[in-house]
Amino acid sequence: MFASSLWTLLFAATLLAGLGVKFWLASRQIRHVARHRDAVPADFAATVTLPAHRKAADYTLAKLRVGLLENAFGAAVLLGWTLLGGLDALNQALLAWIGPGMGQQLALLGAFAVIAGVLDLPFSLYQTFVVEERFGFNKMTWRLWIADALKGAVVAALIGAPIAALILWLMAAAGPLWWLWAWGAWMAFNLLLLVLYPTVIAPLFNKFQPLDDETLKQRVTALMQRCGFAAKGLYVMDGSRRSAHANAYFTGFGAAKRVVFFDTLLQRLSPGEVDAVLAHELGHFRHRHIVKRILGLFAMSLLGFALLGWAATQPWFYTGLGVRPNLATANDALALLLFLLAVPVFSYFVSPLMAQLSRRHEFEADAYAVAQTGGAADLRSALLKLYEDNASTLTPDPLYVRFYYSHPPATERLARMAQAGGHA
C-alpha cells in the first residue's frame, strides 16, 4: 500500500511540475515574441520585411496559445486515464464483454488508440483548418483530410496490430527475459519500416515523381558524387496539396535511400540554394547523425523494455496509477499502456538534452554544407527563405530554445556559418 501511494504521489507531482514548466516556458516565449514583433532584428533588416516578421510572430503566438490549451487538456486526459480510473473502467468493460485472453488485450490497445485519437481530433482540426488556414499555409480540403485519416487508420491497424500481438505473445510466453526478445522484435520492426516507408507507405499519401529538371538533376547528382553519397533516386513530392510549407529530406535506409524535395521548395529556391539545402542533409550522413540517432533509439528502447519488464511484475505499478491488475489473466496490455502513459511524464525533463544534441548536429551539417558549396551565401539565403515561408520567428525566447528547439534559431545558425568560413 505504501509503495502504491508513493508511486501515485510521485506521478501526480511530476505531472503537475511538468505542466507548470510547460506553461512557464510558453508564457516566456509568448512575451518575448510579442515584445519583438514590431522590429526586425538588425542582422536581418536587409533581407526580412517587417510584414513577414510580424506574420511569423503572429503565427508563433497563435500556435503557442493553442498549445497551452492542448497541454492542459492532455494533462486532464492523462489523469482521467490513470488516477481517475478511465483505463481501469475500459479494461473491466472489455473483460466483461470479450472475456480474458489475447483478443481482449488487443481490443484494449485498439480501443485506447481510437479513444485517444478522437480526443486529440479537435486540436488537430483546429490547427489545420483554423491556424494554418488563417496564415495561408493550409492547402488541405476536407475530402483530402478525411481520405488521409482513413488511410492512416488502416495503415496503423495493419502495422500496429501484428507488432502489438507479437509483443503481447512474447510477454506471456518468453519467460522473465521476454523484454529482451520484445526489444529485438521492436528494433527489427523499426528497421523494416525504414526500408518499406519510402516505397510502400509514403506513396499512399503523396505522389512522388522523378526529378525532371535535367539541369538541377545534374547539379544535385554532381554534388552527391562529390560528397560520396549514393541514392536510389531523386524525387519531387506534391507537398503543395496539403501545405505551403517547404522542405527536403532523405528517406529510406541502406540501398533504399531516396532524396525527396517538396515541390514548394523547388518553386521557391534557386539551384544554388537547393544545392546548399541538399549539402546540409548530406552533412547529416557524413557525420553519421542518422546512425547515431538509430543507435540512440536502440539504447533508449532497450532501457525502456528492461524497465517495463520490471514494472510489469510490481502490483503497485498498476494500483498506483488507478488500475486494478487482473488476478485470473494476464496484465500485459495494461502494463504496456500504463508504461506508455507514464514515461512521457518523466522523460519530459530530459528532453532538453536531446534538443541540445540535435542542435549540435544541425550546426555540424551547416558547417559541412558551407565547406561543400564554397561559402555560406546560398545556405544563408535558402534558410532565410525557408524561415520566411514557414513563418518561423527570428526572435524566440533563449530559454525556450534551449528546452525545445531541435534546430538552432536563425541568429545562432547564421553566426556559426560565418565562423565556419563562409560569409553572405
Secondary structure, DSSP 4 states (H G I P E B T S, - for coil): -HHHHHHHHHHHHHHHHHHHHHHHHHHHHHHHHHHTTTS--GGGTTTS-HHHHHHHHHHHHHHHHHHHHHHHHHHHHHHHHTTTSHHHHHHHHHHHHH-SSHHHHHHHHHHHHHHHHHHHHHHHHHIIIIIHHHTT-B---HHHHHHHHHHHHHHHHHHHHHHHHHHHHHHHHS-TTHHHHHHHHHHHHHHHHHHHIIIIIGGGTS-EEE---HHHHHHHHHHHHHTT---S-EEEE-GGGTBS---EEEESSGGG-EEEEEHHHHHHS-HHHHHHHHHHHHHHHHTTHHHHHHHHHHHHHHHHHHHHHHHTT-HHHHHTTT----SSS--HHHHHHHHHHHHHHHHGGGHHHHHHHHHHHHHHHHHHHHHHHTSSHHHHHHHHHHHHHTT--S---HHHHHHH-SS--HHHHHHHHHHTT---
